[in-house]
């Protein structure tokens, strides 16, 4: 995985600033905002985004400073940049969102963003989740689709966003997310959330358990790992925020189950590769090593 990640982040770094990278990507977008067939990110197949020009898309990066599992992680420096800057650069470089902002309740995070010319929005300390912060931003930032981008995913690259947003070419899609093939070492790991889908990509269930269960021990290897990046149509985001936590959500400690429990479908697209989400010091070391390797390669 590191070799693949190395190639893509090296491409990302070699393009210079986020503005320069965004300009390169936007050169392949037609007058309606749709991705031009045959044009690709380095090493990737192009994703058709027909109709995206008709939709206003806002990316929001919730960035709470006082995270419980790894304190102050969004400002931890990785390969010379705060973690939140890596995330913002990847999202801004995709060229498929009209704006990308950091949503925080910390003046320290907001100041760090200002120092790096990263747009930020102050949100309430009362927000209980990243989705709550996205909804608060939506009150003042008008869009048709909001992308909730985890602030602790420094190895994200620009090509994660087109497959996520391409799902909205389908009228029935109100909420979208991403998944990858689950690495063998994470199949039994409750911290790696698994997802099973119907043939049309609709999520049937998310769980910390190993699903589906290979009852006959036939060697099933098609487990899929969920990546916590979501996109919502505005109405779905508003409805989500009004719903109380569901019993499934409380049992699994998975916020997305609130949607399924209330009949709101989530559709799943394939991500280009796995990421290194940072929740522990060990994760931080892995992300640092990967990004430093890319910066000098």
Wavefront OBJ file of the C-alpha trace (Angstrom):
o trace
v 0.000 0.000 0.000
v 2.843 2.427 0.803
v 4.242 2.106 -2.741
v 0.866 3.088 -4.234
v 0.401 5.858 -1.691
v 3.948 7.040 -2.400
v 3.217 7.463 -6.090
v 0.098 9.544 -5.527
v 1.351 11.777 -2.745
v 4.575 12.318 -4.700
v 2.421 13.531 -7.611
v 0.545 15.727 -5.135
v 3.681 17.247 -3.612
v 5.374 17.805 -6.970
v 2.581 20.102 -8.105
v 3.458 22.672 -5.427
v 0.800 24.736 -3.700
v -2.855 23.699 -3.308
v -3.868 26.478 -5.702
v -1.459 25.222 -8.363
v -2.672 21.657 -7.911
v -6.308 22.719 -8.117
v -5.557 24.644 -11.309
v -4.015 21.560 -12.906
v -7.074 19.468 -12.049
v -9.575 22.115 -13.103
v -7.941 22.276 -16.524
v -9.577 18.914 -17.146
v -13.065 20.119 -16.179
v -15.422 21.266 -18.887
v -17.599 24.397 -18.903
v -20.437 22.661 -17.065
v -18.165 21.486 -14.259
v -18.166 17.875 -15.431
v -14.981 15.816 -15.586
v -13.872 15.435 -19.203
v -13.880 11.813 -20.331
v -10.413 10.412 -20.767
v -8.730 12.970 -18.505
v -7.163 11.438 -15.407
v -5.298 12.092 -12.231
v -1.801 10.596 -12.400
v -2.107 6.828 -12.512
v -5.899 6.764 -12.095
v -8.868 6.097 -14.358
v -11.052 9.184 -14.816
v -14.371 9.368 -12.979
v -17.239 10.877 -14.933
v -18.977 13.620 -12.995
v -21.775 14.453 -15.403
v -24.141 16.915 -13.786
v -21.758 17.978 -11.036
v -21.740 21.467 -12.547
v -25.389 21.821 -11.574
v -24.640 21.168 -7.916
v -22.847 23.396 -5.427
v -20.497 21.261 -3.367
v -18.887 22.291 -0.081
v -16.172 20.332 1.689
v -16.055 20.656 5.479
v -13.213 19.367 7.660
v -14.345 19.110 11.295
v -11.266 19.769 13.439
v -11.772 19.533 17.189
v -8.587 20.277 19.116
v -9.426 18.344 22.274
v -9.878 14.912 20.740
v -10.233 12.121 23.279
v -8.003 9.434 21.770
v -5.037 11.584 20.729
v -4.954 15.069 22.191
v -4.464 18.007 19.827
v -3.995 15.646 16.906
v -5.271 17.984 14.176
v -2.347 20.321 14.918
v 0.272 17.628 15.336
v 3.013 18.241 12.797
v 3.523 15.466 10.250
v 6.316 15.759 7.695
v 6.550 19.485 8.294
v 2.838 20.363 8.204
v -0.024 20.234 10.703
v -2.243 17.217 10.092
v -5.250 19.355 9.188
v -3.234 21.078 6.454
v -2.498 17.757 4.733
v -6.220 16.987 4.728
v -7.202 20.417 3.420
v -4.575 20.317 0.676
v -5.886 16.981 -0.607
v -9.503 18.148 -0.626
v -8.744 21.542 -2.183
v -6.567 19.923 -4.821
v -9.388 17.678 -6.032
v -11.007 20.541 -7.931
v -14.483 19.016 -7.542
v -15.677 21.133 -4.609
v -16.595 24.807 -4.776
v -15.114 25.472 -1.348
v -13.266 23.550 1.358
v -13.267 24.910 4.902
v -12.051 23.763 8.302
v -14.768 23.771 10.996
v -13.384 24.137 14.503
v -14.280 25.265 18.015
v -10.684 26.261 18.746
v -9.172 29.675 18.124
v -5.770 27.964 18.081
v -6.839 25.805 15.136
v -8.408 28.821 13.413
v -5.168 30.800 13.865
v -3.116 27.952 12.422
v -5.446 27.915 9.420
v -5.150 31.682 8.940
v -1.352 31.398 9.013
v -1.593 28.939 6.119
v -4.346 30.726 4.159
v -6.787 27.884 4.876
v -10.438 29.005 5.145
v -11.946 28.194 8.534
v -15.276 28.615 10.313
v -15.738 28.785 14.077
v -18.374 26.357 15.369
v -19.926 25.788 18.774
v -18.131 23.868 21.521
v -21.496 22.145 22.026
v -21.195 20.183 18.769
v -21.131 16.492 19.702
v -19.833 15.129 16.413
v -18.254 16.042 13.116
v -21.662 15.840 11.470
v -22.970 18.449 13.900
v -20.143 20.773 12.872
v -20.913 20.223 9.194
v -24.555 21.063 9.809
v -23.586 24.241 11.674
v -21.405 25.319 8.760
v -24.311 24.579 6.404
v -26.346 27.305 8.117
v -24.064 29.952 6.631
v -22.394 28.168 3.697
v -24.995 27.398 1.067
v -24.536 24.250 -1.010
v -26.453 21.327 -2.476
v -23.991 18.695 -1.227
v -21.765 18.773 1.842
v -18.697 16.547 2.144
v -17.699 15.617 5.694
v -13.920 15.086 5.517
v -12.183 13.579 8.532
v -9.497 15.889 9.877
v -7.352 12.959 11.009
v -6.738 11.438 7.559
v -3.439 13.024 6.473
v -2.777 10.467 3.723
v -5.911 11.343 1.760
v -5.194 12.456 -1.791
v -7.243 14.298 -4.384
v -8.531 11.188 -6.139
v -10.675 10.066 -3.204
v -13.337 12.673 -3.923
v -14.519 12.064 -7.525
v -15.804 8.499 -6.874
v -17.607 9.707 -3.750
v -19.317 12.577 -5.552
v -20.002 10.627 -8.737
v -22.633 8.665 -6.804
v -24.821 11.786 -6.811
v -25.396 11.373 -10.528
v -27.995 8.868 -9.271
v -31.172 10.590 -8.092
v -31.788 8.028 -5.356
v -28.507 8.795 -3.592
v -28.826 11.167 -0.629
v -25.795 10.007 1.371
v -22.528 8.582 0.032
v -19.371 7.160 1.558
v -16.266 5.119 0.645
v -14.846 1.670 1.315
v -11.793 -0.394 0.381
v -10.928 -4.077 0.517
v -10.144 -4.790 4.155
v -6.493 -5.698 4.818
v -6.168 -9.215 6.213
v -4.691 -7.995 9.499
v -7.717 -5.753 10.114
v -10.535 -8.188 9.367
v -10.951 -9.117 13.038
v -10.020 -5.644 14.341
v -13.055 -3.842 15.835
v -11.414 -0.497 15.066
v -11.684 -1.294 11.345
v -15.382 -0.909 10.566
v -16.679 -3.366 7.989
v -19.527 -2.718 5.559
v -21.666 -5.011 3.422
v -23.629 -3.682 0.466
v -26.344 -4.689 -1.950
v -25.475 -5.129 -5.623
v -26.386 -1.492 -6.320
v -23.900 -0.243 -3.719
v -26.479 0.461 -1.010
v -25.094 -0.243 2.446
v -26.918 -3.052 4.243
v -24.975 -2.746 7.484
v -21.825 -1.349 9.086
v -20.238 -3.187 11.994
v -17.141 -3.499 14.121
v -17.731 -7.241 13.910
v -16.435 -9.367 11.041
v -19.254 -9.227 8.510
v -20.274 -11.204 6.594
v -19.557 -14.168 8.845
v -17.812 -17.000 6.981
v -19.802 -19.782 8.643
v -18.330 -22.645 6.630
v -14.807 -21.244 6.828
v -14.608 -21.340 3.058
v -11.874 -18.728 2.937
v -14.023 -15.694 2.120
v -11.718 -12.736 1.484
v -14.082 -10.041 0.204
v -14.391 -8.037 3.408
v -14.714 -4.300 2.898
v -13.383 -1.659 5.262
v -15.350 1.554 5.635
v -13.539 4.893 5.322
v -15.221 7.648 7.303
v -15.698 10.218 4.545
v -19.331 11.141 3.837
v -21.238 13.338 1.418
v -24.824 14.427 2.039
v -27.462 16.215 0.100
v -28.575 19.179 2.179
v -31.966 17.680 3.101
v -30.355 14.430 4.306
v -27.834 16.337 6.420
v -30.608 18.404 7.998
v -32.693 15.328 8.752
v -29.713 13.455 10.173
v -29.063 16.260 12.639
v -32.640 16.148 13.966
v -32.611 12.404 14.701
v -31.790 11.095 18.168
v -29.061 8.442 18.510
v -30.476 5.029 17.623
v -30.071 1.839 19.611
v -27.853 0.302 16.928
v -25.676 3.402 16.948
v -25.297 3.188 20.724
v -24.465 -0.522 20.665
v -21.829 -0.326 17.906
v -20.765 3.282 18.594
v -21.166 4.025 14.895
v -22.950 7.250 14.008
v -23.858 6.148 10.465
v -26.174 3.481 11.861
v -28.523 6.283 12.896
v -29.186 6.829 9.204
v -29.825 3.170 8.396
v -31.981 2.776 11.507
v -34.218 5.581 10.223
v -34.554 4.368 6.649
v -31.970 6.739 5.125
v -29.883 4.812 2.618
v -26.114 5.197 2.377
v -24.433 4.305 -0.924
v -20.831 3.128 -0.997
v -18.210 3.811 -3.667
v -14.798 2.188 -3.982
v -11.936 4.322 -2.701
v -8.684 4.282 -4.688
v -6.744 2.830 -1.729
v -6.645 2.575 2.046
v -5.596 5.479 4.266
v -3.775 5.894 7.559
v -6.318 7.354 9.954
v -4.602 8.806 13.024
v -6.059 7.870 16.425
v -2.927 6.839 18.320
v 0.737 7.758 18.609
v 1.548 4.633 16.593
v -0.734 5.832 13.776
v 1.010 9.198 13.871
v 4.390 7.518 13.443
v 3.119 5.471 10.483
v 1.656 8.540 8.774
v 4.822 10.532 9.425
v 6.990 7.790 7.934
v 4.781 7.467 4.851
v 4.619 11.193 4.153
v 8.306 11.803 4.813
v 9.155 8.992 2.443
v 6.992 10.642 -0.197
v 8.419 14.090 0.356
v 11.963 12.934 -0.394
v 11.174 10.376 -3.113
l 1 2 3 4 5 6 7 8 9 10 11 12 13 14 15 16 17 18 19 20 21 22 23 24 25 26 27 28 29 30 31 32 33 34 35 36 37 38 39 40 41 42 43 44 45 46 47 48 49 50 51 52 53 54 55 56 57 58 59 60 61 62 63 64 65 66 67 68 69 70 71 72 73 74 75 76 77 78 79 80 81 82 83 84 85 86 87 88 89 90 91 92 93 94 95 96 97 98 99 100 101 102 103 104 105 106 107 108 109 110 111 112 113 114 115 116 117 118 119 120 121 122 123 124 125 126 127 128 129 130 131 132 133 134 135 136 137 138 139 140 141 142 143 144 145 146 147 148 149 150 151 152 153 154 155 156 157 158 159 160 161 162 163 164 165 166 167 168 169 170 171 172 173 174 175 176 177 178 179 180 181 182 183 184 185 186 187 188 189 190 191 192 193 194 195 196 197 198 199 200 201 202 203 204 205 206 207 208 209 210 211 212 213 214 215 216 217 218 219 220 221 222 223 224 225 226 227 228 229 230 231 232 233 234 235 236 237 238 239 240 241 242 243 244 245 246 247 248 249 250 251 252 253 254 255 256 257 258 259 260 261 262 263 264 265 266 267 268 269 270 271 272 273 274 275 276 277 278 279 280 281 282 283 284 285 286 287 288 289 290 291 292 293 294 295 296 297
